[in-house]
Amino acid sequence: MTGATNQFISVSPEELKFQFELEKQSYCDLKVTNSTESYVAFKVKTTSPKKYFVRPNTGVIHPWDSCFIRVTLQAQKEYPSDMQCKDKFLLQSTIVNSDADELPPDTFNKDSGRNVEECKLRVVYISPHSSPGHSEDAFKQSSDGNSSQAVQRARDERDALLRQTLQLQQELEVLKRQKRRRSDAGFSLKFALLVGLIGLMAGFLFKLLMSSPSTETVDV
């Protein structure tokens, strides 16, 4: 990522990008690196101080060290025209003797003969629906999530169909066995009834034969 530089410090990124949404705060982090063997003091200024919250807005960076500055865009009630922002930030830097907790009032006063370097940073507002990286990541995550859900649903449906198929096969075997039992029982009952009926008829005929009177031949 490119950044702004001068003889004392380098700043990354070189512009402040805020994802702009109504009634929501947004922030951008700046990395400020001391490029010297001396202590470097910095101060952040902006053309719209009421819109932004900067922490820390002043400080001292040790030699070859770096620090982060968080710039917060306060929640806004209306969109800017064409999402264009004319706000600017100015980051001043100068060599100091030590990392004192409090800097003298004239630390960044050029009239006092100090060598004060400046980095100018512009502000860019980004719509949450037009951020390429954000949209691409969100789309990729959404696609991955949808694909995983689709695969899982397909597996669940397959397993459910297999279970239903096995259950139906088991029920069919039970019905077949029950049908065979009923068929065998029906055949045995019919056979027993038929045998009984034949026996009754045979007995009835035998009784008739035994009860009939005998006949004699008479010679005339």
Phi, psi and chi 1 to 4 in degrees:
 res  aa     phi    psi   chi1   chi2   chi3   chi4
   1 MET       -  127.9 -176.5  178.8  -67.4      -
   2 THR   -75.5  160.8   59.2      -      -      -
   3 GLY  -150.4  176.1      -      -      -      -
   4 ALA   -92.2  143.3      -      -      -      -
   5 THR  -137.3  155.4   60.7      -      -      -
   6 ASN  -144.7 -168.7   58.0   39.3      -      -
   7 GLN   -72.8  -13.0   62.4  175.2  -29.6      -
   8 PHE  -104.7  -43.4  -63.1  148.2      -      -
   9 ILE  -137.5  165.3   61.0  173.2      -      -
  10 SER  -127.1  142.5   61.9      -      -      -
  11 VAL  -123.5  132.8 -175.9      -      -      -
  12 SER  -137.6  131.8  179.0      -      -      -
  13 PRO   -78.4  174.3   30.4  -36.0      -      -
  14 GLU   -86.6   -4.4   62.4 -177.9    0.3      -
  15 GLU  -142.3  149.8   58.6 -174.9   14.8      -
  16 LEU   -94.0  118.0  -70.4   89.7      -      -
  17 LYS  -108.1  125.6  -65.2 -177.8  178.9 -179.0
  18 PHE  -120.2  130.7  -63.3   94.9      -      -
  19 GLN   -78.1  111.1 -175.0  167.5  -66.6      -
  20 PHE   -92.2  121.3 -167.6   96.0      -      -
  21 GLU  -139.0  140.3  -66.4 -176.5   74.4      -
  22 LEU   -63.0  141.7  -68.6 -178.8      -      -
  23 GLU    60.5   22.6  -55.2  -64.6  -21.8      -
  24 LYS  -134.0  140.8  -70.6 -174.8  178.9 -179.3
  25 GLN   -78.7  154.9  -70.8 -174.2  -14.8      -
  26 SER  -143.1  151.4 -179.5      -      -      -
  27 TYR  -136.5  161.6   66.8   86.8      -      -
  28 CYS  -141.5  133.7  177.0      -      -      -
  29 ASP  -100.2  135.7  -71.8  -25.0      -      -
  30 LEU  -111.0  135.6  -65.3  175.0      -      -
  31 LYS  -104.1  120.3 -177.3  179.5 -179.7 -179.7
  32 VAL  -111.9  122.6 -177.3      -      -      -
  33 THR  -116.2  131.6  -58.1      -      -      -
  34 ASN   -80.6  120.0 -177.4   -8.5      -      -
  35 SER   -99.7   17.0  -54.2      -      -      -
  36 THR  -125.9  175.8   73.0      -      -      -
  37 GLU   -92.7    7.5  -62.8  178.5   -9.3      -
  38 SER  -114.1  168.8  -55.0      -      -      -
  39 TYR   -75.9  135.5  -71.0   93.8      -      -
  40 VAL  -122.8  126.3  173.0      -      -      -
  41 ALA   -94.8  146.6      -      -      -      -
  42 PHE  -133.1  157.6   69.1   86.5      -      -
  43 LYS  -147.3  137.7 -176.4  175.6 -176.7  178.5
  44 VAL  -108.1  130.2 -178.4      -      -      -
  45 LYS  -125.2  156.1  -65.3 -178.5  178.5 -179.4
  46 THR  -143.5  155.0  178.7      -      -      -
  47 THR   -77.5  -13.9   55.8      -      -      -
  48 SER  -131.8   73.0  -57.6      -      -      -
  49 PRO   -64.2  -23.7   22.3  -32.7      -      -
  50 LYS   -77.8  -18.8  -67.1 -176.5  178.2 -179.9
  51 LYS   -88.8  -19.4  -70.0  173.8   58.7  176.7
  52 TYR  -126.0  148.4  -58.3   94.0      -      -
  53 PHE  -119.6  118.7 -177.3   75.4      -      -
  54 VAL  -115.9  125.1 -177.3      -      -      -
  55 ARG  -143.2  124.5  -76.9  -63.6  178.5  -89.8
  56 PRO   -78.9  149.0   30.5  -35.8      -      -
  57 ASN   -93.0  -13.7   62.2  -20.9      -      -
  58 THR  -141.1  159.7   60.9      -      -      -
  59 GLY   172.0  178.9      -      -      -      -
  60 VAL  -127.6  132.1  176.6      -      -      -
  61 ILE  -107.3  131.3  -51.9  174.8      -      -
  62 HIS   -68.3  160.5  -72.3 -137.6      -      -
  63 PRO   -55.0  132.2  -25.6   34.0      -      -
  64 TRP    58.9   17.4  -51.6  111.1      -      -
  65 ASP  -103.4  179.5 -160.0   -0.8      -      -
  66 SER  -145.7  165.5   60.5      -      -      -
  67 CYS  -147.5  164.2   74.0      -      -      -
  68 PHE  -113.1  139.2  -75.8   90.8      -      -
  69 ILE  -118.0  126.9  -58.7  172.6      -      -
  70 ARG  -101.7  123.3  172.1  157.5  -68.3 -170.8
  71 VAL  -108.5  120.3 -178.2      -      -      -
  72 THR  -109.0  125.2  -57.4      -      -      -
  73 LEU   -85.0  120.0  171.2   64.6      -      -
  74 GLN   -66.4  155.7  -57.0  -62.9  -33.0      -
  75 ALA   -59.1  130.6      -      -      -      -
  76 GLN  -107.9  150.6  -58.1  -64.5  -55.4      -
  77 LYS   -97.1  -11.0  -64.1 -176.9  178.7 -179.9
  78 GLU  -149.2  155.6   59.1 -177.5   11.9      -
  79 TYR   -79.1  144.1  -74.7  102.2      -      -
  80 PRO   -72.8  159.5   25.6  -33.0      -      -
  81 SER   -63.4  122.7  176.8      -      -      -
  82 ASP    56.4   23.1  -62.7  -32.0      -      -
  83 MET    56.8   27.0  -71.2  -66.8  -71.0      -
  84 GLN   -97.1  139.0  -60.5  -63.7  -42.6      -
  85 CYS  -124.4  131.9 -179.1      -      -      -
  86 LYS  -101.8    4.9  -63.1 -179.2  179.4 -179.9
  87 ASP   -67.3  147.0  -60.6  -23.4      -      -
  88 LYS  -131.8  153.4  -61.3  -71.9 -170.0  -59.4
  89 PHE  -122.1  146.7  -82.8   80.5      -      -
  90 LEU  -127.2  123.7 -179.9   67.8      -      -
  91 LEU  -112.0  110.3 -158.2  156.8      -      -
  92 GLN   -94.7  148.2  -64.4  178.4  -48.8      -
  93 SER  -146.5  148.7   57.7      -      -      -
  94 THR  -158.0  158.1 -173.1      -      -      -
  95 ILE   -78.5  135.7  -60.5  -66.5      -      -
  96 VAL  -128.2  167.0  -67.9      -      -      -
  97 ASN   -77.9  -31.7  -65.6  -32.0      -      -
  98 SER  -155.3  178.9   65.2      -      -      -
  99 ASP   -93.8   59.1   56.9  -17.1      -      -
 100 ALA   -63.4  146.2      -      -      -      -
 101 ASP   -66.2  -36.1  -66.3  -25.8      -      -
 102 GLU  -119.4  129.6  -66.3 -174.4    5.1      -
 103 LEU   -91.8  143.9  -63.8  173.5      -      -
 104 PRO   -59.9  150.1  -21.9   32.4      -      -
 105 PRO   -58.5  -29.2  -23.2   33.5      -      -
 106 ASP   -95.1   19.4   62.7  -16.0      -      -
 107 THR   -59.4  -39.6  -60.3      -      -      -
 108 PHE  -109.2   23.6  -58.6   96.7      -      -
 109 ASN   -91.3  112.2 -172.7   -2.6      -      -
 110 LYS   -67.8  -26.6  -65.2 -179.7  179.9 -179.7
 111 ASP   -68.2  -19.1  -63.8  -25.6      -      -
 112 SER   -83.0    2.6   62.8      -      -      -
 113 GLY    92.5    4.5      -      -      -      -
 114 ARG   -77.2  148.6  -74.8 -177.4  173.8  -85.2
 115 ASN   -88.6  103.7 -177.7   10.9      -      -
 116 VAL  -110.5  118.0  179.1      -      -      -
 117 GLU   -93.0  152.0  -65.5  -72.3  -30.5      -
 118 GLU  -133.1  143.0  -63.7  179.5  -17.3      -
 119 CYS  -123.5  124.5  -70.6      -      -      -
 120 LYS   -98.7  132.3  -65.2 -178.9 -179.8 -179.3
 121 LEU  -125.4  132.2  -52.8  172.7      -      -
 122 ARG   -95.6  163.0   71.9 -172.0 -169.3   98.5
 123 VAL  -109.3  135.9  176.8      -      -      -
 124 VAL  -126.6  129.0  177.3      -      -      -
 125 TYR   -96.7  135.7  -70.5  157.9      -      -
 126 ILE  -121.0  129.0  -58.5  173.7      -      -
 127 SER   -70.9  139.8  171.0      -      -      -
 128 PRO   -63.3  -19.3   20.8  -32.4      -      -
 129 HIS   -95.3   -4.9  -56.5  -65.0      -      -
 130 SER  -118.2    5.5   64.2      -      -      -
 131 SER   -75.9  114.4  175.4      -      -      -
 132 PRO   -58.9  -50.4  -21.0   31.6      -      -
 133 GLY   -63.8  -44.3      -      -      -      -
 134 HIS   -64.3  -44.8 -178.3  -88.8      -      -
 135 SER   -65.5  -40.6  -59.8      -      -      -
 136 GLU   -64.4  -45.1 -177.5  178.4   -7.2      -
 137 ASP   -63.9  -43.5  -66.6  -18.6      -      -
 138 ALA   -63.6  -41.4      -      -      -      -
 139 PHE   -65.3  -41.0  176.6   76.5      -      -
 140 LYS   -64.1  -45.0 -176.9  177.0 -179.5 -179.1
 141 GLN   -63.8  -41.5  -67.4  175.7   -0.3      -
 142 SER   -64.0  -42.8  177.0      -      -      -
 143 SER   -64.0  -44.5  -60.9      -      -      -
 144 ASP   -61.5  -42.4  -66.6  -17.3      -      -
 145 GLY   -65.1  -42.1      -      -      -      -
 146 ASN   -65.7  -39.2  -68.6  -23.4      -      -
 147 SER   -64.2  -43.8  -61.7      -      -      -
 148 SER   -62.9  -42.6  -59.6      -      -      -
 149 GLN   -64.6  -40.0  -67.2  176.9   -0.3      -
 150 ALA   -64.9  -42.7      -      -      -      -
 151 VAL   -63.2  -42.3  170.7      -      -      -
 152 GLN   -66.0  -40.5 -172.7   60.6   40.4      -
 153 ARG   -62.9  -41.3  -77.6 -163.2  -59.6  -92.4
 154 ALA   -62.5  -41.2      -      -      -      -
 155 ARG   -65.5  -42.2  -70.8  176.3  178.2  174.0
 156 ASP   -63.0  -42.9  -66.9  -19.6      -      -
 157 GLU   -65.5  -38.8  -68.5  175.0   -2.8      -
 158 ARG   -63.4  -45.4 -179.9 -161.2   61.3 -172.5
 159 ASP   -63.8  -39.2  -66.5  -19.3      -      -
 160 ALA   -64.4  -41.4      -      -      -      -
 161 LEU   -64.6  -39.2  -73.1  174.1      -      -
 162 LEU   -63.4  -43.3  -73.2  174.9      -      -
 163 ARG   -64.0  -41.6  -72.3 -166.9  -62.2  -91.6
 164 GLN   -65.0  -39.5  -68.9  177.4    0.5      -
 165 THR   -64.0  -45.3  -59.0      -      -      -
 166 LEU   -62.8  -40.5  -69.4  174.6      -      -
 167 GLN   -63.7  -42.2 -175.0  177.0   -1.4      -
 168 LEU   -65.2  -38.5  -71.4  174.1      -      -
 169 GLN   -63.9  -41.0  -71.2  176.7  -11.8      -
 170 GLN   -65.1  -43.8  -67.8  173.4   -4.6      -
 171 GLU   -63.1  -36.9  -67.8  178.0   -5.3      -
 172 LEU   -65.7  -40.7 -178.4   59.8      -      -
 173 GLU   -63.8  -40.4  -69.4  -63.2  -31.9      -
 174 VAL   -62.7  -43.6  171.1      -      -      -
 175 LEU   -64.0  -39.1  -70.5  174.3      -      -
 176 LYS   -63.0  -43.9  -73.9 -178.9  178.7  179.7
 177 ARG   -63.9  -41.8  -71.6 -165.3  -64.5  -91.5
 178 GLN   -63.6  -38.8  -68.6  177.2   -9.0      -
 179 LYS   -65.2  -41.5 -175.0  177.2 -179.3 -179.1
 180 ARG   -63.5  -40.0  -76.7 -163.4  -63.7  -92.6
 181 ARG   -63.8  -44.0  -68.7 -164.6 -160.4   99.9
 182 ARG   -64.9  -37.2  -74.0 -163.0  -63.1  -91.9
 183 SER   -66.1  -43.6  -61.6      -      -      -
 184 ASP   -64.9  -43.1  -65.5  -17.9      -      -
 185 ALA   -65.1  -39.2      -      -      -      -
 186 GLY   -65.4  -40.6      -      -      -      -
 187 PHE   -64.0  -45.2  175.1   76.7      -      -
 188 SER   -63.5  -40.5  -60.3      -      -      -
 189 LEU   -66.0  -43.3  180.0   60.0      -      -
 190 LYS   -63.8  -41.5  -69.2  178.7 -179.5  178.3
 191 PHE   -63.4  -42.8 -178.8   76.1      -      -
 192 ALA   -64.4  -40.6      -      -      -      -
 193 LEU   -64.7  -41.3  -70.4  174.6      -      -
 194 LEU   -65.3  -42.9 -178.7   59.6      -      -
 195 VAL   -63.1  -41.1  171.3      -      -      -
 196 GLY   -64.0  -41.6      -      -      -      -
 197 LEU   -64.9  -40.9 -179.6   59.9      -      -
 198 ILE   -63.8  -42.0  -67.1  174.1      -      -
 199 GLY   -61.9  -42.1      -      -      -      -
 200 LEU   -63.3  -42.0  -72.1  175.7      -      -
 201 MET   -67.0  -39.3  -67.9  179.0   64.8      -
 202 ALA   -64.2  -42.3      -      -      -      -
 203 GLY   -65.0  -39.4      -      -      -      -
 204 PHE   -64.3  -41.3 -180.0   72.4      -      -
 205 LEU   -66.9  -38.5  -70.5  174.1      -      -
 206 PHE   -63.0  -40.8 -179.0   76.2      -      -
 207 LYS   -64.0  -39.9  -73.4 -178.1 -179.1 -179.3
 208 LEU   -64.0  -41.5  -73.3  178.1      -      -
 209 LEU   -65.0  -39.4  -69.7  174.2      -      -
 210 MET   -71.9  -30.0  -66.1  -62.6  -65.3      -
 211 SER   -88.0   -6.5   61.2      -      -      -
 212 SER   -75.4  137.4  -60.4      -      -      -
 213 PRO   -69.8  146.1   24.2  -32.2      -      -
 214 SER   -81.3  152.2   58.8      -      -      -
 215 THR  -113.7  142.3   57.7      -      -      -
 216 GLU  -115.5  154.0  -63.4 -179.5   -3.8      -
 217 THR   -97.4  131.4  -58.6      -      -      -
 218 VAL  -114.3  127.9  178.3      -      -      -
 219 ASP   -86.5  135.9  -65.9  -25.6      -      -
 220 VAL  -105.1      -  178.1      -      -      -
